[in-house]
Amino acid sequence: MKLSYDEVVQMLRDRPEQTRTYEVESGVIERLPSDTPACLRPMNEDEVGGTGELP
């Protein structure tokens, strides 16, 4: 399941203590406000692998 724009915005308002990785719908990151933390970024193929888990 991919997170929608609204789901991402809600998570940013109520950030978890631990880092989590989620797949988001295409174009979501580009639509976020410019003051969104820079820690949000696309994952590369090595990070995604077959599991979606970070190495």
C-alpha positions as CSV (number, residue, x, y, z in Angstrom):
1,M,0.0,0.0,0.0
2,K,1.3,3.4,-1.0
3,L,0.7,6.5,1.3
4,S,-1.3,9.4,-0.2
5,Y,-0.4,13.0,0.1
6,D,-2.8,13.5,3.0
7,E,-1.4,10.5,4.8
8,V,2.2,11.8,4.5
9,V,1.1,15.3,5.7
10,Q,-0.6,13.7,8.7
11,M,2.6,11.7,9.6
12,L,4.7,14.9,9.3
13,R,2.4,16.6,11.9
14,D,2.8,13.6,14.3
15,R,6.2,12.3,13.6
16,P,7.2,9.0,15.1
17,E,10.3,8.6,17.4
18,Q,11.8,6.0,15.1
19,T,12.6,6.2,11.5
20,R,10.1,4.4,9.3
21,T,10.1,3.8,5.6
22,Y,7.0,4.0,3.5
23,E,6.2,3.8,-0.2
24,V,4.3,6.9,-1.3
25,E,2.2,7.7,-4.4
26,S,4.1,9.2,-7.3
27,G,4.6,13.0,-7.0
28,V,3.8,13.2,-3.3
29,I,7.2,14.4,-2.2
30,E,7.3,17.2,-4.8
31,R,3.9,18.5,-3.5
32,L,5.0,18.8,0.1
33,P,5.5,22.4,1.5
34,S,9.0,23.8,1.0
35,D,9.7,23.7,4.8
36,T,9.3,19.9,4.9
37,P,12.4,18.3,6.5
38,A,15.1,17.4,4.1
39,C,15.2,13.8,5.5
40,L,12.4,12.9,3.1
41,R,13.9,11.6,-0.1
42,P,13.4,8.9,-2.8
43,M,15.0,5.6,-2.0
44,N,17.4,4.1,-4.5
45,E,17.2,0.6,-5.9
46,D,19.8,-0.8,-3.4
47,E,17.7,0.4,-0.5
48,V,14.4,-0.9,-1.8
49,G,15.7,-4.3,-2.9
50,G,12.9,-6.8,-2.9
51,T,11.8,-6.2,0.7
52,G,11.4,-2.4,1.0
53,E,13.6,-2.6,4.1
54,L,16.7,-0.5,4.5
55,P,20.0,-2.5,4.7
